[in-house]
Amino acid sequence: MCLATIAKVIEVDPPSKGTAWVDFGGVKREARIDLMPDVKPGEYVLIHTGFIIERVDEETAKEILNAWEEVFKVEPTLWAATTIRVIEYERC
């Protein structure tokens, strides 16, 4: 099962490449911008199967990220499993 994940846009590549670099809590990956070509660095976005599909306002993004931090405090082994899933998200 694949889930959409919150990430912060850190860099947008030239339009001809169609990608942006995003940060998933320290894990940096490339994501497709075909569905949201006007994303900008600093914005929070929702990513599903390697595609940026929606902008998320900063307050909502931080609430979601803080909730995940609380989960990881209770069950630290989830962080490693989640990181592996983020790294492999393009395979979904």
All heavy atoms as an XYZ file, in Angstrom:
734
protein
N       0.842     -1.170      0.000
C       0.000      0.000      0.000
C       0.888      1.234      0.000
O       1.860      1.302      0.739
C      -0.875     -0.015      1.249
C      -1.688      1.240      1.378
S      -2.882      1.219      2.736
C      -1.817      1.211      4.155
N       0.547      2.196     -0.814
C       1.292      3.456     -0.879
C       0.461      4.567     -0.253
O      -0.755      4.601     -0.421
C       1.602      3.817     -2.322
S       2.714      2.660     -3.107
N       1.127      5.462      0.469
C       0.463      6.594      1.094
C       1.071      7.889      0.596
O       2.241      7.928      0.234
C       0.634      6.526      2.616
C       0.073      5.297      3.316
C       0.474      5.318      4.780
C      -1.424      5.227      3.161
N       0.278      8.936      0.588
C       0.809     10.260      0.281
C       1.559     10.754      1.511
O       1.184     10.449      2.645
C      -0.323     11.203     -0.087
N       2.622     11.513      1.296
C       3.503     11.948      2.371
C       3.792     13.438      2.241
O       3.937     13.956      1.134
C       4.836     11.182      2.298
O       4.556      9.794      2.256
C       5.703     11.465      3.487
N       3.911     14.111      3.374
C       4.263     15.533      3.400
C       5.763     15.681      3.204
O       6.554     14.945      3.794
C       3.881     16.167      4.749
C       2.374     16.098      4.984
C       4.390     17.596      4.857
C       1.566     17.038      4.166
N       6.166     16.669      2.391
C       7.577     16.992      2.209
C       7.694     18.493      1.971
O       6.716     19.153      1.619
C       8.171     16.228      1.033
N       8.898     19.007      2.151
C       9.160     20.420      1.893
C       9.999     20.526      0.629
O      11.012     19.838      0.487
C       9.914     21.048      3.074
C      10.070     22.541      2.954
C      10.656     23.120      4.228
C      10.663     24.633      4.166
N      11.138     25.202      5.427
N       9.579     21.388     -0.282
C      10.320     21.604     -1.527
C      11.583     22.385     -1.189
O      11.525     23.440     -0.557
C       9.471     22.376     -2.559
C      10.272     22.649     -3.829
C       8.192     21.617     -2.886
N      12.742     21.861     -1.611
C      13.989     22.567     -1.339
C      14.610     23.156     -2.603
O      15.371     24.113     -2.523
C      15.004     21.666     -0.595
C      15.219     20.344     -1.310
C      14.554     21.428      0.821
C      16.280     19.459     -0.679
N      14.265     22.598     -3.757
C      14.816     23.105     -5.012
C      13.939     22.627     -6.165
O      13.466     21.492     -6.165
C      16.237     22.560     -5.203
C      16.936     23.029     -6.442
C      18.321     22.416     -6.589
O      18.883     21.920     -5.586
O      18.834     22.418     -7.710
N      13.711     23.510     -7.133
C      12.961     23.134     -8.327
C      13.936     23.126     -9.491
O      14.638     24.107     -9.736
C      11.797     24.111     -8.598
C      11.051     23.730     -9.872
C      10.832     24.135     -7.401
N      13.987     22.010    -10.190
C      14.880     21.867    -11.343
C      14.327     22.652    -12.537
O      13.169     23.076    -12.523
C      15.029     20.385    -11.706
C      15.783     19.607    -10.649
O      16.718     20.177    -10.044
O      15.442     18.441    -10.412
N      15.121     22.831    -13.590
C      14.617     23.522    -14.790
C      13.340     22.840    -15.301
O      13.203     21.610    -15.194
C      15.749     23.371    -15.801
C      16.972     23.141    -14.971
C      16.511     22.410    -13.747
N      12.398     23.632    -15.857
C      11.125     23.070    -16.320
C      11.270     21.885    -17.273
O      10.461     20.963    -17.245
C      10.447     24.251    -17.020
C      11.049     25.456    -16.379
C      12.467     25.071    -16.040
N      12.319     21.885    -18.073
C      12.488     20.787    -19.025
C      12.706     19.439    -18.321
O      12.401     18.390    -18.871
C      13.665     21.076    -19.962
O      14.863     21.205    -19.208
N      13.210     19.478    -17.086
C      13.447     18.239    -16.341
C      12.181     17.738    -15.646
O      11.997     16.542    -15.461
C      14.572     18.441    -15.328
C      15.019     17.143    -14.701
C      16.306     17.285    -13.946
C      16.691     15.924    -13.381
N      17.719     16.013    -12.380
N      11.316     18.666    -15.231
C      10.045     18.285    -14.629
C      10.131     17.708    -13.231
O       9.277     16.931    -12.824
N      11.155     18.109    -12.471
C      11.305     17.574    -11.121
C      11.654     18.665    -10.117
O      12.053     19.771    -10.490
C      12.409     16.495    -11.059
O      13.638     17.071    -11.508
C      12.069     15.293    -11.917
N      11.503     18.317     -8.863
C      11.928     19.172     -7.757
C      12.566     18.267     -6.715
O      12.286     17.067     -6.661
C      10.737     19.907     -7.157
N      13.431     18.845     -5.902
C      14.023     18.119     -4.780
C      13.227     18.465     -3.540
O      12.934     19.640     -3.286
C      15.494     18.478     -4.617
C      16.322     17.810     -5.659
C      16.658     18.320     -6.888
C      16.857     16.501     -5.606
N      17.380     17.388     -7.596
C      17.509     16.257     -6.832
C      16.842     15.495     -4.648
C      18.159     15.064     -7.116
C      17.484     14.302     -4.924
C      18.139     14.100     -6.151
N      12.861     17.430     -2.794
C      12.054     17.618     -1.599
C      12.735     16.951     -0.412
O      13.563     16.061     -0.567
C      10.635     17.051     -1.791
C       9.897     17.813     -2.883
C      10.651     15.567     -2.108
N      12.363     17.402      0.771
C      12.938     16.896      2.011
C      11.841     16.220      2.830
O      10.853     16.848      3.209
C      13.539     18.067      2.789
C      14.228     17.647      4.070
O      14.075     16.485      4.497
O      14.917     18.491      4.649
N      12.017     14.922      3.073
C      11.131     14.140      3.931
C      11.813     14.001      5.283
O      12.390     12.959      5.575
C      10.930     12.721      3.372
C      10.173     12.629      2.088
C      10.844     12.540      0.881
C       8.791     12.586      2.086
C      10.150     12.410     -0.306
C       8.089     12.454      0.903
C       8.762     12.367     -0.296
N      11.847     15.039      6.075
C      12.448     14.945      7.403
C      13.901     14.527      7.395
O      14.320     13.703      8.188
N      14.680     15.061      6.471
C      16.102     14.747      6.382
C      16.456     13.831      5.232
O      17.619     13.721      4.867
N      15.477     13.160      4.658
C      15.708     12.316      3.485
C      15.340     13.139      2.258
O      14.191     13.551      2.098
C      14.848     11.025      3.529
C      15.052     10.197      2.276
C      15.167     10.220      4.779
N      16.323     13.391      1.407
C      16.086     14.217      0.226
C      15.897     13.337     -1.001
O      16.676     12.428     -1.242
C      17.235     15.200      0.038
C      17.258     16.214      1.179
C      18.468     17.097      1.163
C      18.458     18.091      2.288
N      18.351     17.547      3.618
N      14.826     13.629     -1.752
C      14.489     12.839     -2.939
C      13.994     13.756     -4.044
O      13.548     14.871     -3.801
C      13.373     11.846     -2.615
C      13.716     10.829     -1.557
C      14.706      9.839     -2.015
N      14.110      9.069     -3.098
C      14.738      8.207     -3.847
N      16.001      7.968     -3.628
N      14.142      7.558     -4.808
N      14.038     13.222     -5.238
C      13.493     13.921     -6.391
C      12.015     13.553     -6.516
O      11.639     12.410     -6.271
C      14.227     13.449     -7.650
C      14.534     14.532     -8.621
C      15.401     14.038     -9.775
O      15.668     12.832     -9.902
O      15.789     14.900    -10.555
N      11.185     14.528     -6.886
C       9.755     14.271     -7.085
C       9.319     14.939     -8.385
O       9.858     15.985     -8.767
C       8.947     14.824     -5.919
N       8.367     14.351     -9.058
C       7.846     14.877    -10.320
C       6.912     16.054    -10.038
O       6.138     16.037     -9.082
C       7.077     13.799    -11.073
C       7.888     12.585    -11.483
C       8.907     12.863    -12.544
N       8.324     13.593    -13.669
C       9.025     14.037    -14.703
N      10.320     13.840    -14.757
N       8.443     14.696    -15.679
N       6.987     17.088    -10.882
C       6.132     18.267    -10.726
C       5.104     18.387    -11.859
O       4.491     19.424    -12.030
C       6.971     19.561    -10.624
C       7.790     19.800    -11.893
C       7.853     19.536     -9.395
C       8.461     21.163    -11.948
N       4.894     17.324    -12.616
C       3.970     17.365    -13.750
C       2.582     17.879    -13.367
O       1.944     18.581    -14.152
C       3.828     15.960    -14.365
C       5.169     15.393    -14.779
O       5.804     14.735    -13.934
O       5.575     15.611    -15.926
N       2.106     17.497    -12.193
C       0.763     17.887    -11.764
C       0.738     19.241    -11.058
O      -0.334     19.826    -10.893
C       0.183     16.809    -10.843
C       0.138     15.401    -11.445
C      -0.279     14.377    -10.393
C      -0.799     15.366    -12.639
N       1.894     19.727    -10.641
C       2.005     21.008     -9.926
C       3.269     21.732    -10.400
O       4.221     21.913     -9.643
C       2.104     20.770     -8.414
C       0.966     20.016     -7.779
S      -0.499     20.987     -7.453
C       0.084     22.354     -6.531
N       3.308     22.159    -11.661
C       4.552     22.728    -12.204
C       4.976     24.062    -11.600
O       6.107     24.488    -11.802
C       4.240     22.878    -13.692
C       2.758     22.957    -13.773
C       2.233     22.118    -12.646
N       4.098     24.696    -10.830
C       4.432     26.013    -10.278
C       4.851     25.977     -8.804
O       4.823     27.000     -8.125
C       3.268     26.976    -10.473
C       1.975     26.477     -9.833
O       1.875     25.267     -9.544
O       1.079     27.305     -9.617
N       5.271     24.798     -8.306
C       5.729     24.731     -6.914
C       7.009     25.539     -6.746
O       7.767     25.729     -7.696
C       5.961     23.277     -6.427
C       4.669     22.522     -6.386
C       7.009     22.575     -7.232
N       7.215     26.007     -5.519
C       8.383     26.845     -5.228
C       9.115     26.315     -3.991
O       8.495     25.728     -3.109
C       7.921     28.277     -4.984
C       7.305     28.919     -6.211
C       6.729     30.282     -5.863
C       6.077     30.942     -7.046
N       5.152     30.130     -7.800
N      10.424     26.565     -3.931
C      11.176     26.168     -2.733
C      10.552     26.791     -1.485
O      10.080     27.933     -1.509
C      12.570     26.736     -2.995
C      12.673     26.781     -4.483
C      11.291     27.152     -4.952
N      10.529     26.006     -0.421
C       9.962     26.471      0.841
C       8.524     26.034      1.052
O       8.023     26.074      2.169
N       7.842     25.616     -0.015
C       6.461     25.174      0.114
C       6.410     23.733      0.624
O       7.291     22.937      0.326
C       5.729     25.248     -1.225
C       5.521     26.651     -1.722
C       4.752     26.698     -3.027
O       5.012     25.860     -3.925
O       3.894     27.591     -3.148
N       5.364     23.427      1.363
C       5.100     22.056      1.774
C       4.137     21.451      0.772
O       3.216     22.126      0.293
C       4.495     22.006      3.177
C       5.497     22.328      4.254
C       5.692     23.630      4.696
C       6.267     21.317      4.818
C       6.619     23.918      5.672
C       7.200     21.602      5.795
C       7.373     22.904      6.216
O       8.304     23.184      7.183
N       4.374     20.203      0.446
C       3.564     19.540     -0.563
C       3.219     18.123     -0.119
O       3.864     17.553      0.754
C       4.289     19.489     -1.927
C       4.450     20.889     -2.508
C       5.638     18.792     -1.819
N       2.199     17.581     -0.767
C       1.811     16.200     -0.571
C       2.322     15.422     -1.772
O       2.119     15.834     -2.918
C       0.288     16.116     -0.486
C      -0.334     14.853      0.039
C       0.132     14.560      1.471
C      -1.846     14.966     -0.007
N       3.013     14.312     -1.512
C       3.614     13.523     -2.585
C       3.033     12.115     -2.548
O       2.935     11.499     -1.478
C       5.144     13.467     -2.440
C       5.695     14.887     -2.546
C       5.761     12.543     -3.486
C       7.177     14.980     -2.420
N       2.648     11.652     -3.720
C       2.126     10.287     -3.842
C       2.773      9.627     -5.057
O       2.769     10.189     -6.146
C       0.613     10.307     -3.998
C       0.012      8.945     -4.146
N       0.073      7.999     -3.146
C      -0.643      8.362     -5.171
C      -0.537      6.901     -3.553
N      -0.968      7.091     -4.789
N       3.346      8.471     -4.854
C       4.038      7.692     -5.896
C       5.032      8.530     -6.687
O       5.171      8.371     -7.895
C       3.044      6.987     -6.853
O       2.292      7.965     -7.552
C       2.165      6.026     -6.116
N       5.708      9.435     -5.997
C       6.753     10.218     -6.638
C       6.287     11.494     -7.304
O       7.080     12.229     -7.876
N       4.986     11.794     -7.239
C       4.438     13.000     -7.847
C       3.951     13.962     -6.777
O       3.273     13.552     -5.825
C       3.244     12.660     -8.750
C       3.630     12.016    -10.042
C       3.850     10.651    -10.106
C       3.777     12.767    -11.197
C       4.210     10.040    -11.291
C       4.140     12.167    -12.386
C       4.355     10.798    -12.442
N       4.281     15.239     -6.935
C       3.716     16.271     -6.077
C       2.269     16.452     -6.551
O       2.034     16.763     -7.718
C       4.506     17.588     -6.184
C       5.930     17.375     -5.651
C       3.791     18.703     -5.436
C       6.858     18.558     -5.848
N       1.325     16.227     -5.633
C      -0.076     16.270     -6.041
C      -0.864     17.425     -5.426
O      -1.961     17.732     -5.889
C      -0.798     14.942     -5.735
C      -0.763     14.624     -4.241
C      -0.207     13.802     -6.553
C      -1.645     13.437     -3.841
N      -0.302     18.068     -4.396
C      -1.057     19.127     -3.732
C      -0.147     19.954     -2.840
O       0.800     19.435     -2.264
C      -2.155     18.470     -2.877
C      -3.116     19.409     -2.236
C      -4.202     18.658     -1.472
O      -4.528     17.516     -1.853
O      -4.703     19.218     -0.482
N      -0.445     21.237     -2.723
C       0.233     22.087     -1.742
C      -0.445     21.891     -0.395
O      -1.641     21.643     -0.324
C       0.103     23.561     -2.120
C       1.098     24.039     -3.079
C       0.952     25.553     -3.294
N       1.752     25.913     -4.434
C       1.402     25.736     -5.698
N       0.241     25.206     -5.987
N       2.203     26.081     -6.686
N       0.343     22.050      0.665
C      -0.181     21.964      2.022
C       0.300     23.205      2.752
O       1.497     23.519      2.719
C       0.333     20.689      2.733
C      -0.185     20.622      4.158
C      -0.062     19.445      1.945
N      -0.632     23.915      3.405
C      -0.199     25.125      4.104
C       0.741     24.738      5.245
O       0.694     23.626      5.764
C      -1.398     25.933      4.609
C      -2.184     25.219      5.690
O      -1.769     25.297      6.860
O      -3.190     24.571      5.344
N       1.603     25.678      5.600
C       2.668     25.402      6.566
C       2.122     24.932      7.914
O       2.651     23.994      8.517
C       3.542     26.640      6.751
C       4.739     26.392      7.622
C       5.711     27.558      7.657
O       5.474     28.579      6.975
O       6.716     27.437      8.368
N       1.053     25.535      8.377
C       0.486     25.155      9.678
C       0.026     23.688      9.662
O       0.340     22.917     10.575
C      -0.686     26.063     10.029
C      -1.303     25.766     11.371
C      -2.472     26.689     11.700
O      -2.602     27.760     11.094
O      -3.250     26.300     12.584
N      -0.691     23.308      8.634
C      -1.166     21.921      8.516
C       0.003     20.960      8.386
O       0.021     19.900      9.028
C      -2.111     21.773      7.305
O      -3.222     22.666      7.472
C      -2.608     20.352      7.161
N       0.986     21.319      7.562
C       2.158     20.458      7.376
C       2.869     20.236      8.703
O       3.225     19.097      9.044
C       3.112     21.078      6.354
N       3.058     21.287      9.479
C       3.757     21.153     10.752
C       2.954     20.334     11.752
O       3.527     19.561     12.530
C       4.121     22.524     11.301
C       5.247     23.159     10.493
C       5.742     24.442     11.064
C       6.916     24.922     10.213
N       7.487     26.148     10.726
N       1.628     20.457     11.720
C       0.793     19.634     12.599
C       0.972     18.151     12.265
O       1.121     17.312     13.158
C      -0.682     20.010     12.447
C      -1.068     21.301     13.104
C      -2.525     21.669     12.844
O      -3.322     20.794     12.436
O      -2.858     22.845     13.039
N       0.956     17.839     10.980
C       1.118     16.445     10.543
C       2.508     15.932     10.901
O       2.663     14.829     11.434
C       0.852     16.322      9.029
C      -0.629     16.602      8.747
C       1.266     14.951      8.505
C      -0.955     16.809      7.290
N       3.533     16.735     10.622
C       4.907     16.317     10.922
C       5.116     16.148     12.431
O       5.788     15.211     12.867
C       5.901     17.313     10.332
C       5.910     17.363      8.796
C       6.753     18.536      8.303
C       6.392     16.057      8.209
N       4.514     17.028     13.230
C       4.615     16.894     14.687
C       3.913     15.630     15.179
O       4.387     14.962     16.102
C       4.039     18.125     15.388
C       4.940     19.331     15.255
O       6.139     19.203     15.032
N       4.361     20.517     15.373
N       2.786     15.301     14.560
C       2.089     14.068     14.932
C       2.969     12.855     14.647
O       3.046     11.929     15.464
C       0.761     13.961     14.174
N       3.649     12.859     13.501
C       4.562     11.749     13.194
C       5.704     11.685     14.194
O       6.119     10.605     14.612
C       5.118     11.878     11.769
C       4.195     11.314     10.748
C       3.527     11.992      9.778
C       3.841      9.932     10.580
N       2.768     11.129      9.027
C       2.946      9.861      9.493
C       4.178      8.768     11.248
C       2.394      8.649      9.072
C       3.630      7.564     10.825
C       2.753      7.512      9.747
N       6.216     12.842     14.609
C       7.289     12.849     15.620
C       6.825     12.182     16.906
O       7.588     11.443     17.527
C       7.741     14.286     15.901
C       8.660     14.847     14.850
C       9.178     16.232     15.225
O       9.347     16.508     16.433
O       9.411     17.017     14.305
N       5.581     12.442     17.291
C       5.036     11.815     18.502
C       4.960     10.299     18.338
O       5.281      9.550     19.261
C       3.658     12.389     18.835
C       3.693     13.829     19.288
C       4.530     14.028     20.548
O       4.385     13.242     21.511
O       5.342     14.973     20.569
N       4.547      9.845     17.157
C       4.487      8.402     16.896
C       5.882      7.799     17.008
O       6.066      6.742     17.620
C       3.885      8.131     15.495
C       4.056      6.666     15.104
C       2.425      8.539     15.455
N       6.876      8.475     16.434
C       8.236      7.942     16.445
C       8.831      7.934     17.856
O       9.675      7.105     18.166
C       9.141      8.719     15.492
C       8.711      8.599     14.055
C       8.777      9.701     13.213
C       8.246      7.405     13.532
C       8.387      9.598     11.882
C       7.848      7.293     12.215
C       7.921      8.392     11.382
N       8.389      8.845     18.713
C       8.858      8.837     20.096
C       8.349      7.588     20.820
O       9.051      7.002     21.627
C       8.371     10.085     20.841
C       9.116     11.339     20.502
C       8.555     12.500     21.285
C       9.146     13.809     20.812
N       8.499     14.963     21.462
N       7.114      7.210     20.549
C       6.509      6.049     21.186
C       7.087      4.757     20.624
O       7.331      3.798     21.340
C       4.975      6.064     21.002
C       4.347      4.786     21.516
C       4.369      7.280     21.686
N       7.325      4.748     19.332
C       7.818      3.541     18.656
C       8.972      3.916     17.730
O       8.786      4.088     16.528
C       6.678      2.885     17.871
C       7.043      1.557     17.271
C       7.569      0.554     18.283
O       6.853      0.198     19.219
O       8.727      0.134     18.129
N      10.193      4.081     18.290
C      11.341      4.544     17.507
C      11.677      3.676     16.299
O      12.215      4.176     15.317
C      12.496      4.537     18.507
C      11.886      4.442     19.846
C      10.534      3.837     19.671
N      11.368      2.410     16.336
C      11.713      1.549     15.202
C      10.898      1.903     13.962
O      11.285      1.557     12.847
C      11.502      0.063     15.543
O      10.136     -0.130     15.916
C      12.423     -0.376     16.657
N       9.793      2.598     14.135
C       9.001      3.017     12.972
C       9.760      3.997     12.096
O       9.557      4.045     10.894
C       7.679      3.655     13.409
C       6.614      2.708     13.905
C       5.397      3.492     14.381
C       6.217      1.731     12.819
N      10.643      4.815     12.708
C      11.403      5.794     11.916
C      12.240      5.090     10.862
O      12.248      5.466      9.708
C      12.276      6.672     12.794
C      13.163      7.562     11.977
C      14.516      7.539     11.918
C      12.762      8.589     11.066
N      14.980      8.484     11.040
C      13.923      9.139     10.493
C      11.532      9.096     10.668
C      13.897     10.168      9.556
C      11.503     10.122      9.732
C      12.672     10.647      9.192
N      12.932      4.041     11.252
C      13.759      3.306     10.287
C      12.892      2.704      9.193
O      13.208      2.808      8.012
C      14.550      2.206     10.998
N      11.773      2.106      9.553
C      10.883      1.505      8.563
C      10.303      2.568      7.644
O      10.205      2.374      6.433
C       9.766      0.744      9.257
N       9.932      3.723      8.201
C       9.369      4.807      7.396
C      10.419      5.370      6.459
O      10.142      5.653      5.299
C       8.817      5.915      8.313
O       7.853      5.338      9.185
C       8.176      7.021      7.500
N      11.647      5.535      6.941
C      12.722      6.043      6.097
C      12.974      5.115      4.923
O      13.129      5.553      3.786
C      14.014      6.238      6.917
O      13.737      7.132      7.994
C      15.128      6.808      6.068
N      12.955      3.832      5.178
C      13.136      2.865      4.096
C      12.003      3.006      3.089
O      12.226      3.000      1.887
C      13.207      1.433      4.662
C      14.516      1.258      5.423
C      13.083      0.389      3.543
C      14.571      0.013      6.282
N      10.788      3.169      3.561
C       9.647      3.325      2.660
C       9.775      4.598      1.828
O       9.457      4.603      0.657
C       8.336      3.354      3.443
C       7.986      2.039      4.024
C       7.526      1.106      2.926
N       7.165     -0.152      3.515
C       7.430     -1.318      2.972
N       8.046     -1.391      1.837
N       7.068     -2.408      3.559
N      10.230      5.690      2.438
C      10.397      6.942      1.695
C      11.440      6.742      0.601
O      11.261      7.164     -0.536
C      10.789      8.098      2.640
C      11.274      9.301      1.843
C       9.616      8.459      3.520
N      12.530      6.088      0.938
C      13.584      5.866     -0.047
C      13.076      5.027     -1.203
O      13.437      5.241     -2.347
C      14.808      5.211      0.634
C      15.470      6.237      1.573
C      15.798      4.694     -0.398
C      16.511      5.656      2.490
N      12.166      4.108     -0.920
C      11.661      3.217     -1.951
C      10.324      3.656     -2.527
O       9.722      2.931     -3.305
C      11.520      1.809     -1.364
C      12.855      1.214     -0.970
C      12.711     -0.182     -0.394
O      11.587     -0.597     -0.086
O      13.747     -0.852     -0.283
N       9.860      4.869     -2.227
C       8.515      5.268     -2.641
C       8.295      5.233     -4.143
O       7.189      5.043     -4.607
C       8.141      6.646     -2.069
C       8.729      7.817     -2.801
C       8.024      8.438     -3.810
C       9.980      8.324     -2.459
C       8.562      9.532     -4.473
C      10.512      9.394     -3.102
C       9.804     10.006     -4.107
O      10.335     11.083     -4.755
N       9.337      5.384     -4.907
C       9.169      5.396     -6.366
C       8.761      4.036     -6.895
O       8.305      3.924     -8.024
C      10.470      5.840     -7.027
C      10.778      7.299     -6.734
C      12.156      7.694     -7.220
O      13.023      6.830     -7.338
O      12.338      8.892     -7.471
N       8.887      3.017     -6.100
C       8.526      1.666     -6.552
C       7.037      1.375     -6.400
O       6.580      0.342     -6.841
C       9.328      0.625     -5.783
C      10.810      0.759     -6.039
C      11.574     -0.275     -5.289
N      12.995     -0.008     -5.438
C      13.926     -0.616     -4.759
N      13.593     -1.545     -3.883
N      15.190     -0.318     -4.925
N       6.313      2.248     -5.751
C       4.872      2.012     -5.518
C       4.096      2.016     -6.829
O       4.402      2.655     -7.760
C       4.293      3.075     -4.597
S       4.946      2.967     -2.925
